Amino acid sequence: MICCTILGVALFAIFRQNYRLDNVPENNKDFISKLPDDILVSILLRTSTKDSIRSCVLSKRWRDLYKFVPSVNLRCTDLDKRGGDHDAHSSYLVTNRLRNYLLLRSGSKIRSFSFRCCEPRSSDRFESCVHSLARLGVEELVLHFSLPFRFSCHLLFEMQSLKYFHLKWCYLIRNWKSQKYCNSLQTLELTSVTVLYYGALDCIFSNCLSLESLKIEECTFYDKLWISGSLKSLQIKACKGVKEIEMDAPNLLKSLSVYTEGDFFQGKEIYAFRNLRRLDFSLCYRSRIDLLSMIPFLENCPLLQEFHVDANSVGYSGEQVRKDRAVVLHKELQRVEITGFEGTENEMEFASYIVKSAVALEKMHIFRCGKRYIGLNT
């Protein structure tokens, strides 16, 4: 709103310099409405979606402009006059109003669409909204639910122009009859998602052939998580129920980020990351992890260039991996960062191994404090 106010004042000042306003009647001084459509839409883009829709009552000039705003950010409370209490509004009413809004947008493209709501109890009505988004050519889609909602994979495959998808707080199910593909999806983020059926995530990998980046955070899976496809970047953090991870992602080049209690690399022979360039490990502070147990994992990443490990002060005093093991040289490793370092014998042995093996090492940073994420991208 501040940006719009400043922009409005600036535009009014420009027109005041170029036009004489002394002889113009008071009701004819609406120079803002005389601006081209693309400028007016740009002004609406800087307001909330709720306010941009309200602008349709200003005049005939503004009646349809909100329909051309390319980014939409809605909450269920925006679609109910009774305001912010989730218990006070009807999910059926919210879903119907969302569907009507998308129907009004027919013929104009929505590039980015974000919808945050409690459980949309009418799945049929919500599916019709997804179909409308598909016809509007949405490229970025964010769906956040306050209560668990069953989201079927086949809805994702309906949107052939989708490139980014973030799904939060729902049950992920699979429609076994779906045979469609989503070749445009490149980035997928799942937060607090529970996979109810085997094959639900596999269905996404097999039907989204262009998927390059996957982020899984605080999700619940069956005991085995199978990850495949053309992934280049993978992040796994604080997932529940997973006892085994099977990887079949030969193109995983960019980065792998894992929040783990140590079971991700202990007692496993891993050969799926030979092309990996960056590796991030955030070790759970509740566990006592032998850092030397990561060495076999590192040995299977011969092209690794950057390695970051956040030890979170996970002190270890048990039996360690043999110190006299042969050192495998990392000819590509150039940058190493270790945080949460307390200087224990186990940590010193691990740091010593890195120095000996990384023959091309350029920078190695060791910090006492662990990493703490306090905001987006920080």
KAFEN-V592353 format. One record per residue. N is the residue number from 1. RES is the residue in three letters. PHI is phi in whole degrees, -180 to 180 (none if undefined). OMEGA is omega in radians with two decimals (999 if undefined). BURIAL is # if it has 16 or more other ideal C-beta (glycine too) atoms within 10 Angstrom, else .. Layout:
n->N res->RES phi->PHI omega->OMEGA burial->BURIAL
n->N res->RES phi->PHI omega->OMEGA burial->BURIAL
//
This chain:
n->1 res->MET phi->none omega->3.13 burial->.
n->2 res->ILE phi->-64 omega->3.13 burial->.
n->3 res->CYS phi->-62 omega->-3.12 burial->.
n->4 res->CYS phi->-66 omega->-3.14 burial->.
n->5 res->THR phi->-63 omega->3.12 burial->.
n->6 res->ILE phi->-63 omega->-3.14 burial->.
n->7 res->LEU phi->-64 omega->3.14 burial->.
n->8 res->GLY phi->-65 omega->3.13 burial->.
n->9 res->VAL phi->-64 omega->3.14 burial->.
n->10 res->ALA phi->-64 omega->3.14 burial->.
n->11 res->LEU phi->-64 omega->3.13 burial->.
n->12 res->PHE phi->-64 omega->3.12 burial->.
n->13 res->ALA phi->-65 omega->3.13 burial->.
n->14 res->ILE phi->-63 omega->-3.12 burial->.
n->15 res->PHE phi->-70 omega->3.12 burial->.
n->16 res->ARG phi->-66 omega->3.11 burial->.
n->17 res->GLN phi->-73 omega->-3.03 burial->.
n->18 res->ASN phi->-99 omega->-3.12 burial->.
n->19 res->TYR phi->-131 omega->3.04 burial->.
n->20 res->ARG phi->-87 omega->-3.07 burial->.
n->21 res->LEU phi->-102 omega->-3.04 burial->.
n->22 res->ASP phi->-65 omega->-3.05 burial->.
n->23 res->ASN phi->-99 omega->-3.12 burial->.
n->24 res->VAL phi->-97 omega->3.10 burial->.
n->25 res->PRO phi->-58 omega->-3.06 burial->.
n->26 res->GLU phi->-59 omega->-3.08 burial->.
n->27 res->ASN phi->-80 omega->-3.14 burial->.
n->28 res->ASN phi->-113 omega->-3.08 burial->.
n->29 res->LYS phi->-99 omega->3.14 burial->.
n->30 res->ASP phi->-87 omega->-3.14 burial->.
n->31 res->PHE phi->-77 omega->-3.13 burial->#
n->32 res->ILE phi->-61 omega->-3.11 burial->#
n->33 res->SER phi->-68 omega->3.14 burial->.
n->34 res->LYS phi->-86 omega->3.11 burial->.
n->35 res->LEU phi->-70 omega->3.10 burial->.
n->36 res->PRO phi->-61 omega->-3.09 burial->.
n->37 res->ASP phi->-59 omega->-3.07 burial->.
n->38 res->ASP phi->-64 omega->3.10 burial->.
n->39 res->ILE phi->-72 omega->3.13 burial->.
n->40 res->LEU phi->-65 omega->3.09 burial->#
n->41 res->VAL phi->-65 omega->3.09 burial->#
n->42 res->SER phi->-63 omega->3.08 burial->.
n->43 res->ILE phi->-66 omega->3.14 burial->#
n->44 res->LEU phi->-65 omega->3.14 burial->#
n->45 res->LEU phi->-63 omega->-3.12 burial->.
n->46 res->ARG phi->-90 omega->3.05 burial->#
n->47 res->THR phi->-108 omega->3.05 burial->#
n->48 res->SER phi->-69 omega->3.12 burial->.
n->49 res->THR phi->-61 omega->3.13 burial->#
n->50 res->LYS phi->-61 omega->3.13 burial->.
n->51 res->ASP phi->-70 omega->3.12 burial->.
n->52 res->SER phi->-65 omega->3.08 burial->#
n->53 res->ILE phi->-68 omega->3.13 burial->#
n->54 res->ARG phi->-63 omega->-3.11 burial->.
n->55 res->SER phi->-65 omega->-3.11 burial->#
n->56 res->CYS phi->-66 omega->-3.12 burial->.
n->57 res->VAL phi->-91 omega->-3.09 burial->.
n->58 res->LEU phi->-66 omega->-3.12 burial->.
n->59 res->SER phi->-171 omega->3.10 burial->.
n->60 res->LYS phi->-63 omega->-3.13 burial->.
n->61 res->ARG phi->-63 omega->-3.06 burial->.
n->62 res->TRP phi->-98 omega->-2.95 burial->#
n->63 res->ARG phi->-59 omega->-3.03 burial->.
n->64 res->ASP phi->-112 omega->-3.05 burial->.
n->65 res->LEU phi->-66 omega->-3.10 burial->#
n->66 res->TYR phi->-63 omega->-3.12 burial->#
n->67 res->LYS phi->-70 omega->-3.08 burial->#
n->68 res->PHE phi->-108 omega->3.06 burial->#
n->69 res->VAL phi->-72 omega->-2.99 burial->#
n->70 res->PRO phi->-76 omega->-3.11 burial->.
n->71 res->SER phi->-116 omega->-3.10 burial->.
n->72 res->VAL phi->-124 omega->3.11 burial->#
n->73 res->ASN phi->-131 omega->-3.05 burial->#
n->74 res->LEU phi->-125 omega->2.95 burial->#
n->75 res->ARG phi->-117 omega->-3.14 burial->#
n->76 res->CYS phi->-62 omega->3.12 burial->#
n->77 res->THR phi->-69 omega->3.07 burial->#
n->78 res->ASP phi->-71 omega->-3.07 burial->#
n->79 res->LEU phi->-101 omega->3.13 burial->#
n->80 res->ASP phi->-132 omega->-3.07 burial->#
n->81 res->LYS phi->-66 omega->-3.06 burial->.
n->82 res->ARG phi->-83 omega->2.95 burial->.
n->83 res->GLY phi->94 omega->-2.81 burial->.
n->84 res->GLY phi->-88 omega->-3.11 burial->.
n->85 res->ASP phi->-80 omega->-3.11 burial->.
n->86 res->HIS phi->-61 omega->-3.10 burial->.
n->87 res->ASP phi->-76 omega->-3.03 burial->.
n->88 res->ALA phi->-84 omega->-3.06 burial->.
n->89 res->HIS phi->-104 omega->-3.12 burial->#
n->90 res->SER phi->-92 omega->3.13 burial->.
n->91 res->SER phi->-66 omega->3.09 burial->#
n->92 res->TYR phi->-66 omega->3.12 burial->.
n->93 res->LEU phi->-64 omega->-3.14 burial->.
n->94 res->VAL phi->-62 omega->-3.13 burial->#
n->95 res->THR phi->-64 omega->3.12 burial->#
n->96 res->ASN phi->-64 omega->3.14 burial->#
n->97 res->ARG phi->-69 omega->3.07 burial->#
n->98 res->LEU phi->-64 omega->3.12 burial->#
n->99 res->ARG phi->-63 omega->3.12 burial->#
n->100 res->ASN phi->-64 omega->3.12 burial->.
n->101 res->TYR phi->-63 omega->-3.14 burial->#
n->102 res->LEU phi->-68 omega->3.07 burial->#
n->103 res->LEU phi->-67 omega->3.09 burial->.
n->104 res->LEU phi->-67 omega->3.14 burial->.
n->105 res->ARG phi->-84 omega->-3.12 burial->#
n->106 res->SER phi->-56 omega->-3.14 burial->.
n->107 res->GLY phi->96 omega->3.09 burial->.
n->108 res->SER phi->-123 omega->-3.04 burial->.
n->109 res->LYS phi->-82 omega->2.98 burial->.
n->110 res->ILE phi->-108 omega->-3.11 burial->#
n->111 res->ARG phi->-80 omega->-3.10 burial->.
n->112 res->SER phi->-130 omega->-3.11 burial->.
n->113 res->PHE phi->-135 omega->3.12 burial->#
n->114 res->SER phi->-126 omega->-3.12 burial->#
n->115 res->PHE phi->-136 omega->3.12 burial->#
n->116 res->ARG phi->-119 omega->-3.08 burial->#
n->117 res->CYS phi->-158 omega->2.96 burial->#
n->118 res->CYS phi->-77 omega->-3.01 burial->#
n->119 res->GLU phi->-62 omega->3.02 burial->#
n->120 res->PRO phi->-78 omega->-2.94 burial->#
n->121 res->ARG phi->-62 omega->3.12 burial->.
n->122 res->SER phi->-87 omega->-3.09 burial->#
n->123 res->SER phi->-67 omega->3.14 burial->.
n->124 res->ASP phi->-64 omega->3.13 burial->.
n->125 res->ARG phi->-66 omega->3.13 burial->#
n->126 res->PHE phi->-68 omega->3.09 burial->#
n->127 res->GLU phi->-62 omega->3.10 burial->#
n->128 res->SER phi->-65 omega->3.07 burial->#
n->129 res->CYS phi->-66 omega->3.11 burial->#
n->130 res->VAL phi->-64 omega->3.10 burial->#
n->131 res->HIS phi->-62 omega->3.11 burial->.
n->132 res->SER phi->-65 omega->3.09 burial->#
n->133 res->LEU phi->-62 omega->3.11 burial->#
n->134 res->ALA phi->-63 omega->3.13 burial->#
n->135 res->ARG phi->-70 omega->-3.13 burial->#
n->136 res->LEU phi->-86 omega->3.03 burial->#
n->137 res->GLY phi->72 omega->-3.11 burial->.
n->138 res->VAL phi->-64 omega->-3.13 burial->#
n->139 res->GLU phi->-107 omega->3.11 burial->#
n->140 res->GLU phi->-126 omega->-3.07 burial->#
n->141 res->LEU phi->-133 omega->3.10 burial->#
n->142 res->VAL phi->-124 omega->3.11 burial->#
n->143 res->LEU phi->-124 omega->3.11 burial->#
n->144 res->HIS phi->-120 omega->3.13 burial->#
n->145 res->PHE phi->-112 omega->3.11 burial->#
n->146 res->SER phi->-83 omega->3.09 burial->.
n->147 res->LEU phi->-123 omega->-3.11 burial->.
n->148 res->PRO phi->-56 omega->-3.12 burial->.
n->149 res->PHE phi->-133 omega->-3.13 burial->#
n->150 res->ARG phi->-79 omega->-3.14 burial->.
n->151 res->PHE phi->-112 omega->-3.10 burial->#
n->152 res->SER phi->-91 omega->-3.11 burial->#
n->153 res->CYS phi->-60 omega->-3.05 burial->#
n->154 res->HIS phi->-66 omega->3.08 burial->#
n->155 res->LEU phi->-65 omega->3.11 burial->#
n->156 res->LEU phi->-65 omega->-3.08 burial->#
n->157 res->PHE phi->-76 omega->3.12 burial->#
n->158 res->GLU phi->-73 omega->-3.04 burial->#
n->159 res->MET phi->-96 omega->-3.02 burial->#
n->160 res->GLN phi->-76 omega->3.13 burial->.
n->161 res->SER phi->-103 omega->-3.05 burial->#
n->162 res->LEU phi->-70 omega->3.12 burial->#
n->163 res->LYS phi->-114 omega->-3.11 burial->#
n->164 res->TYR phi->-132 omega->-3.13 burial->#
n->165 res->PHE phi->-141 omega->3.09 burial->#
n->166 res->HIS phi->-122 omega->-3.12 burial->#
n->167 res->LEU phi->-118 omega->-3.07 burial->#
n->168 res->LYS phi->-133 omega->3.00 burial->#
n->169 res->TRP phi->60 omega->3.09 burial->#
n->170 res->CYS phi->-159 omega->3.00 burial->#
n->171 res->TYR phi->-99 omega->3.13 burial->#
n->172 res->LEU phi->-97 omega->3.14 burial->#
n->173 res->ILE phi->-123 omega->-3.10 burial->#
n->174 res->ARG phi->-117 omega->3.01 burial->#
n->175 res->ASN phi->-96 omega->-3.02 burial->.
n->176 res->TRP phi->-69 omega->-3.11 burial->.
n->177 res->LYS phi->-88 omega->-3.07 burial->.
n->178 res->SER phi->-73 omega->3.13 burial->#
n->179 res->GLN phi->-123 omega->-3.08 burial->.
n->180 res->LYS phi->-86 omega->3.13 burial->.
n->181 res->TYR phi->-123 omega->3.06 burial->.
n->182 res->CYS phi->-118 omega->-3.03 burial->#
n->183 res->ASN phi->-80 omega->-3.08 burial->.
n->184 res->SER phi->-94 omega->-3.05 burial->#
n->185 res->LEU phi->-65 omega->-3.11 burial->#
n->186 res->GLN phi->-115 omega->-3.09 burial->#
n->187 res->THR phi->-129 omega->3.13 burial->#
n->188 res->LEU phi->-130 omega->3.08 burial->#
n->189 res->GLU phi->-124 omega->3.11 burial->#
n->190 res->LEU phi->-120 omega->-3.13 burial->#
n->191 res->THR phi->-127 omega->3.13 burial->#
n->192 res->SER phi->54 omega->3.13 burial->#
n->193 res->VAL phi->-103 omega->3.09 burial->#
n->194 res->THR phi->-108 omega->3.12 burial->#
n->195 res->VAL phi->-86 omega->-3.03 burial->#
n->196 res->LEU phi->-85 omega->-3.04 burial->.
n->197 res->TYR phi->-129 omega->2.98 burial->.
n->198 res->TYR phi->-60 omega->3.06 burial->.
n->199 res->GLY phi->91 omega->-3.13 burial->.
n->200 res->ALA phi->-65 omega->3.11 burial->#
n->201 res->LEU phi->-73 omega->3.09 burial->#
n->202 res->ASP phi->-60 omega->3.14 burial->#
n->203 res->CYS phi->-61 omega->3.12 burial->#
n->204 res->ILE phi->-67 omega->-3.14 burial->#
n->205 res->PHE phi->-62 omega->-3.07 burial->#
n->206 res->SER phi->-78 omega->-3.09 burial->.
n->207 res->ASN phi->-102 omega->3.11 burial->#
n->208 res->CYS phi->-108 omega->-2.96 burial->#
n->209 res->LEU phi->-74 omega->-3.11 burial->.
n->210 res->SER phi->-104 omega->-3.11 burial->.
n->211 res->LEU phi->-65 omega->-3.09 burial->#
n->212 res->GLU phi->-115 omega->-3.06 burial->#
n->213 res->SER phi->-129 omega->3.14 burial->#
n->214 res->LEU phi->-132 omega->3.08 burial->#
n->215 res->LYS phi->-125 omega->-3.13 burial->#
n->216 res->ILE phi->-121 omega->-3.07 burial->#
n->217 res->GLU phi->-135 omega->3.07 burial->#
n->218 res->GLU phi->55 omega->3.13 burial->.
n->219 res->CYS phi->-97 omega->3.13 burial->#
n->220 res->THR phi->-120 omega->-3.11 burial->.
n->221 res->PHE phi->-125 omega->2.94 burial->#
n->222 res->TYR phi->-73 omega->-3.02 burial->#
n->223 res->ASP phi->-64 omega->-3.12 burial->.
n->224 res->LYS phi->-121 omega->3.11 burial->.
n->225 res->LEU phi->-113 omega->-3.12 burial->#
n->226 res->TRP phi->-109 omega->-3.11 burial->#
n->227 res->ILE phi->-119 omega->-3.08 burial->#
n->228 res->SER phi->-145 omega->3.07 burial->#
n->229 res->GLY phi->105 omega->-3.05 burial->#
n->230 res->SER phi->-100 omega->-3.10 burial->.
n->231 res->LEU phi->-61 omega->3.03 burial->#
n->232 res->LYS phi->-115 omega->-3.14 burial->#
n->233 res->SER phi->-140 omega->-3.09 burial->#
n->234 res->LEU phi->-140 omega->3.06 burial->#
n->235 res->GLN phi->-129 omega->3.11 burial->#
n->236 res->ILE phi->-128 omega->-3.08 burial->#
n->237 res->LYS phi->-139 omega->2.96 burial->.
n->238 res->ALA phi->52 omega->3.10 burial->.
n->239 res->CYS phi->-89 omega->-3.07 burial->#
n->240 res->LYS phi->-109 omega->3.03 burial->.
n->241 res->GLY phi->85 omega->-3.06 burial->.
n->242 res->VAL phi->-85 omega->3.07 burial->#
n->243 res->LYS phi->-109 omega->-3.11 burial->.
n->244 res->GLU phi->-145 omega->3.10 burial->.
n->245 res->ILE phi->-120 omega->3.10 burial->#
n->246 res->GLU phi->-109 omega->-3.06 burial->.
n->247 res->MET phi->-111 omega->2.99 burial->#
n->248 res->ASP phi->-141 omega->-3.09 burial->.
n->249 res->ALA phi->-130 omega->-3.06 burial->#
n->250 res->PRO phi->-65 omega->-3.13 burial->.
n->251 res->ASN phi->-94 omega->-3.12 burial->.
n->252 res->LEU phi->-70 omega->-3.02 burial->#
n->253 res->LEU phi->-105 omega->-2.92 burial->#
n->254 res->LYS phi->-75 omega->-3.06 burial->.
n->255 res->SER phi->-159 omega->3.01 burial->#
n->256 res->LEU phi->-131 omega->-3.13 burial->#
n->257 res->SER phi->-125 omega->-3.05 burial->#
n->258 res->VAL phi->-133 omega->2.97 burial->#
n->259 res->TYR phi->-102 omega->-2.93 burial->#
n->260 res->THR phi->-142 omega->3.01 burial->#
n->261 res->GLU phi->-95 omega->3.10 burial->.
n->262 res->GLY phi->106 omega->-3.09 burial->#
n->263 res->ASP phi->-77 omega->-3.11 burial->.
n->264 res->PHE phi->-69 omega->-3.05 burial->#
n->265 res->PHE phi->-120 omega->-3.11 burial->#
n->266 res->GLN phi->-84 omega->3.05 burial->.
n->267 res->GLY phi->72 omega->-3.11 burial->.
n->268 res->LYS phi->-127 omega->2.97 burial->.
n->269 res->GLU phi->-102 omega->-3.03 burial->.
n->270 res->ILE phi->-116 omega->-3.12 burial->#
n->271 res->TYR phi->-122 omega->-3.02 burial->.
n->272 res->ALA phi->-89 omega->-3.00 burial->#
n->273 res->PHE phi->-118 omega->-3.08 burial->#
n->274 res->ARG phi->-69 omega->3.12 burial->.
n->275 res->ASN phi->-102 omega->-3.05 burial->#
n->276 res->LEU phi->-68 omega->-3.13 burial->#
n->277 res->ARG phi->-104 omega->-3.10 burial->#
n->278 res->ARG phi->-136 omega->-3.11 burial->#
n->279 res->LEU phi->-134 omega->3.10 burial->#
n->280 res->ASP phi->-122 omega->3.04 burial->#
n->281 res->PHE phi->-121 omega->2.99 burial->#
n->282 res->SER phi->-114 omega->-3.03 burial->#
n->283 res->LEU phi->-87 omega->-3.09 burial->#
n->284 res->CYS phi->-63 omega->-3.06 burial->.
n->285 res->TYR phi->-68 omega->-3.10 burial->.
n->286 res->ARG phi->-76 omega->-3.00 burial->.
n->287 res->SER phi->-104 omega->3.00 burial->.
n->288 res->ARG phi->-107 omega->-2.96 burial->.
n->289 res->ILE phi->-115 omega->3.03 burial->#
n->290 res->ASP phi->-80 omega->-3.11 burial->#
n->291 res->LEU phi->-61 omega->-3.14 burial->#
n->292 res->LEU phi->-67 omega->3.11 burial->#
n->293 res->SER phi->-71 omega->3.08 burial->#
n->294 res->MET phi->-80 omega->-3.05 burial->#
n->295 res->ILE phi->-59 omega->3.11 burial->#
n->296 res->PRO phi->-59 omega->3.10 burial->#
n->297 res->PHE phi->-65 omega->3.14 burial->#
n->298 res->LEU phi->-63 omega->-3.13 burial->#
n->299 res->GLU phi->-65 omega->3.11 burial->#
n->300 res->ASN phi->-93 omega->3.07 burial->#
n->301 res->CYS phi->-123 omega->-3.01 burial->#
n->302 res->PRO phi->-67 omega->-3.11 burial->#
n->303 res->LEU phi->-99 omega->-3.10 burial->.
n->304 res->LEU phi->-62 omega->-3.14 burial->#
n->305 res->GLN phi->-110 omega->3.14 burial->#
n->306 res->GLU phi->-131 omega->3.14 burial->#
n->307 res->PHE phi->-137 omega->3.13 burial->#
n->308 res->HIS phi->-125 omega->3.08 burial->#
n->309 res->VAL phi->-135 omega->3.08 burial->#
n->310 res->ASP phi->-104 omega->-3.03 burial->#
n->311 res->ALA phi->-74 omega->3.11 burial->#
n->312 res->ASN phi->53 omega->3.13 burial->#
n->313 res->SER phi->55 omega->-3.06 burial->#
n->314 res->VAL phi->-92 omega->-3.01 burial->#
n->315 res->GLY phi->-23 omega->-3.11 burial->.
n->316 res->TYR phi->-131 omega->-3.11 burial->#
n->317 res->SER phi->-131 omega->-3.11 burial->.
n->318 res->GLY phi->-86 omega->3.13 burial->.
n->319 res->GLU phi->-69 omega->-3.06 burial->.
n->320 res->GLN phi->-100 omega->3.01 burial->.
n->321 res->VAL phi->-63 omega->-3.10 burial->#
n->322 res->ARG phi->-53 omega->-3.12 burial->.
n->323 res->LYS phi->-77 omega->-3.04 burial->.
n->324 res->ASP phi->-91 omega->3.13 burial->.
n->325 res->ARG phi->-67 omega->-3.13 burial->.
n->326 res->ALA phi->-66 omega->-3.14 burial->.
n->327 res->VAL phi->-88 omega->3.07 burial->.
n->328 res->VAL phi->-92 omega->-3.06 burial->.
n->329 res->LEU phi->-74 omega->3.02 burial->.
n->330 res->HIS phi->-108 omega->-3.04 burial->#
n->331 res->LYS phi->-79 omega->-3.11 burial->.
n->332 res->GLU phi->-104 omega->-3.05 burial->.
n->333 res->LEU phi->-68 omega->-3.06 burial->#
n->334 res->GLN phi->-118 omega->-3.08 burial->#
n->335 res->ARG phi->-132 omega->3.13 burial->#
n->336 res->VAL phi->-134 omega->3.09 burial->#
n->337 res->GLU phi->-135 omega->3.11 burial->#
n->338 res->ILE phi->-123 omega->3.11 burial->#
n->339 res->THR phi->-116 omega->-3.07 burial->#
n->340 res->GLY phi->70 omega->-3.03 burial->#
n->341 res->PHE phi->-88 omega->-3.13 burial->#
n->342 res->GLU phi->-108 omega->3.12 burial->.
n->343 res->GLY phi->81 omega->3.09 burial->.
n->344 res->THR phi->-70 omega->-3.14 burial->#
n->345 res->GLU phi->-60 omega->3.13 burial->.
n->346 res->ASN phi->-64 omega->3.13 burial->#
n->347 res->GLU phi->-68 omega->3.12 burial->#
n->348 res->MET phi->-66 omega->3.10 burial->.
n->349 res->GLU phi->-63 omega->3.14 burial->#
n->350 res->PHE phi->-66 omega->3.12 burial->#
n->351 res->ALA phi->-63 omega->3.12 burial->#
n->352 res->SER phi->-64 omega->3.12 burial->.
n->353 res->TYR phi->-64 omega->3.14 burial->#
n->354 res->ILE phi->-61 omega->-3.13 burial->#
n->355 res->VAL phi->-63 omega->-3.12 burial->.
n->356 res->LYS phi->-72 omega->-3.03 burial->.
n->357 res->SER phi->-86 omega->-3.08 burial->#
n->358 res->ALA phi->-86 omega->-3.06 burial->#
n->359 res->VAL phi->-72 omega->3.13 burial->.
n->360 res->ALA phi->-105 omega->-3.06 burial->.
n->361 res->LEU phi->-62 omega->3.12 burial->.
n->362 res->GLU phi->-106 omega->-3.13 burial->.
n->363 res->LYS phi->-138 omega->3.04 burial->.
n->364 res->MET phi->-139 omega->-3.11 burial->#
n->365 res->HIS phi->-108 omega->3.10 burial->.
n->366 res->ILE phi->-125 omega->-3.08 burial->.
n->367 res->PHE phi->-122 omega->3.08 burial->.
n->368 res->ARG phi->-72 omega->-3.10 burial->.
n->369 res->CYS phi->-81 omega->3.05 burial->.
n->370 res->GLY phi->-83 omega->3.12 burial->#
n->371 res->LYS phi->-77 omega->3.06 burial->.
n->372 res->ARG phi->-132 omega->-3.11 burial->.
n->373 res->TYR phi->-92 omega->-3.07 burial->.
n->374 res->ILE phi->-113 omega->3.13 burial->.
n->375 res->GLY phi->-175 omega->-3.10 burial->.
n->376 res->LEU phi->-65 omega->3.07 burial->.
n->377 res->ASN phi->59 omega->3.11 burial->.
n->378 res->THR phi->-124 omega->999 burial->.
//
